[in-house]
Amino acid sequence: MTVAQDITLAAQVRSDFPILHQEVNGSPLVYFDNAATSQKPQAVLDVLNHYYQHDNANVHRGIHALSARATESYEGARDKVAAFVGAASRDEIVFTRNASEAINLVAYSWAMNTLQPGDEILLSVMEHHSNLVPWQLAAQRTGAVLKFVGLNDTQGFNLEEFHQLISDKTKLVAVNHVSNTLGCINPVAEIVETAHRHGAKVLIDACQSVPHMAVNVQELGCDWLVASGHKMCAPTGIGFLYGRLDLLQAMPPFLGGGEMIADVFLDHSTYAELPHKFEAGTPAIAEAIALGAAVDYLTNIGMDRIAAYEHDLTAYLFRQLNQIPEVTIYGPQPETDGSGRASLASFTVEGVHAQDLSTLLDQSGVAIRSGHHCTQPLHRLLDINSTARASLYFYNTTDEIDRFIAALKDTISFFGSIFEED
Ligand SMILES: *Cc1c(COP(=O)(O)O)cnc(C)c1O
C-alpha cells in the first residue's frame, strides 16, 4: 500500500472513535500514546452500554433469561478471541484482568510448582516489567536462575546470543513479540522452535503484536501467549492468556473462589473444567464482551490491512524523524516500505529532557509518552534515563505526523534559543 491509499483507511475509521474529535490546549488532539493504551471505537462503547442496559446479570450461575444472555455473550467473546489468535480450542483462552495477570498466572501456577534450583529462565533485556518481575519472583521462590538475551547491533533481539544462552538447563523462555520501547519484531517462531528442541516452554508477550498484526498461536507453536484488551480497542480490566490445552490441564489453579470449582467441601474442593478453573470469582463480564466486539471490529477491517497501513505510517514517521539532527531513535530502522518494525518511535532529543518534550508537545495537543515505558533495565543498558515515545495505531494519519513533527521542531528551536541566550 502507498501513503495515498492509507488515507482511505484513516478516513474510514476516524469517525468511529469519538474521543479523537476534540481539542487539547486549543489544538486538535493528536493521540500518539497507543502503546500505552488504545482508544475505543463507538461499536465497543455501544456494546458496553447495551450490556448494562439490557443483559446485566452474573454469568454461569442463573438459569433466568438475563443470566443466560450474559453467559452466552461472555462465552461468545471467548470464541471470538480463540478464533482471533488461532487457538485450537476455546478452552485454551482464559480471561484475565490484563496481560500482567496472565503472566503472573503462569508464574504462580506453572513456574513456582515446576522449576527446581538451577533451572534457567531465559528472558531478554528489553522485556516489559510485567514480563520480568513475575519471573524474578518465581526465581526467588524456586532457586531458578534468570538469564538475559541482549541486543544486536541494530538494537533488536540478539538471536545469536539466544542460541548461545539456551541449553537443556533452560526450562522457560519468556519474550515479547514486539518491543514496546524498541519497536523491533522478534523472531518468535525461531525462538519457539529452538526452545522446544531443548525441552523448554515458551511464553510470548504479545501485547504489542496482537493489536497490530495477524498472530496465530498454532503457527508460532508457543506454549502460552498473553495480551491486554485495552491496547486493542477494548476496555481496561480485560486481557487473556492463551495456553496449550494439555499444559493448562496439568497446571494447578492460580486463584481460588467461586466459578472455578466443581464441588466444595469444608476441607477440600474439586475444580471446574478449563477454562473456568482459572477464572475465580465474578469475571469482568461487560469488558470481556466488549473485547469480543473489539475483535469483531479489528477483524472487519482486517489485520493485514491494519499492518500494511501502519507500515505506511511507520515509513512516513521515520522519514521525518530521521531528518532532525538532534533526534536519536532507539531500535531498528524500518524497511523502506515501513515494514520490519512497529509503528512507534522511542527517541531522545539532544538538549531537551524527554519530560519537557512531552509537556511542551501537549501544549500543541500532541499526546506522547516520556519515561522508561516499563522497560527500566533496557533504558539503563542504553545508558539513558528516559525516552520520548510516539506510538501510532491505524486511526492515526500522516497529517497528524506532520503536526507532531512541527511541534517537535518548535520545541527543539525553543530550547535552542534558550541556550543561545545563556
Ligand atoms: C502494555 C504491555 C504489558 C503490560 O500490559 P498490562 O495491560 O499493563 O498488563 C506487557 N508487555 C508489553 C510489551 C506491553 O506493551
Ligand as a Chemical Component Dictionary entry (heavy atoms), coordinates in Angstrom:
data_LIG
# 
_chem_comp.id                   LIG 
_chem_comp.type                 NON-POLYMER 
_chem_comp.pdbx_formal_charge   0 
_chem_comp.three_letter_code    LIG 
# 
loop_
_chem_comp_atom.comp_id 
_chem_comp_atom.atom_id 
_chem_comp_atom.alt_atom_id 
_chem_comp_atom.type_symbol 
_chem_comp_atom.charge 
_chem_comp_atom.model_Cartn_x 
_chem_comp_atom.model_Cartn_y 
_chem_comp_atom.model_Cartn_z 
_chem_comp_atom.pdbx_ordinal 
LIG C1 C1 C 0 1.451  -2.996 27.998 1  
LIG C2 C2 C 0 2.396  -4.109 27.990 2  
LIG C3 C3 C 0 2.399  -5.059 29.012 3  
LIG C4 C4 C 0 1.508  -5.000 30.210 4  
LIG O1 O1 O 0 0.172  -4.872 29.903 5  
LIG P1 P1 P 0 -0.870 -4.576 31.093 6  
LIG O2 O2 O 0 -2.115 -4.273 30.373 7  
LIG O3 O3 O 0 -0.334 -3.386 31.847 8  
LIG O4 O4 O 0 -0.915 -5.773 31.938 9  
LIG C5 C5 C 0 3.311  -6.102 28.930 10 
LIG N1 N1 N 0 4.145  -6.204 27.901 11 
LIG C6 C6 C 0 4.173  -5.312 26.899 12 
LIG C7 C7 C 0 5.138  -5.487 25.766 13 
LIG C8 C8 C 0 3.308  -4.222 26.919 14 
LIG O5 O5 O 0 3.347  -3.332 25.936 15 
# 
loop_
_chem_comp_bond.comp_id 
_chem_comp_bond.atom_id_1 
_chem_comp_bond.atom_id_2 
_chem_comp_bond.value_order 
_chem_comp_bond.pdbx_ordinal 
LIG C1 C2 SING 1  
LIG C2 C3 SING 2  
LIG C2 C8 DOUB 3  
LIG C3 C4 SING 4  
LIG C3 C5 DOUB 5  
LIG C4 O1 SING 6  
LIG O1 P1 SING 7  
LIG P1 O2 DOUB 8  
LIG P1 O3 SING 9  
LIG P1 O4 SING 10 
LIG C5 N1 SING 11 
LIG N1 C6 DOUB 12 
LIG C6 C7 SING 13 
LIG C6 C8 SING 14 
LIG C8 O5 SING 15 
# 
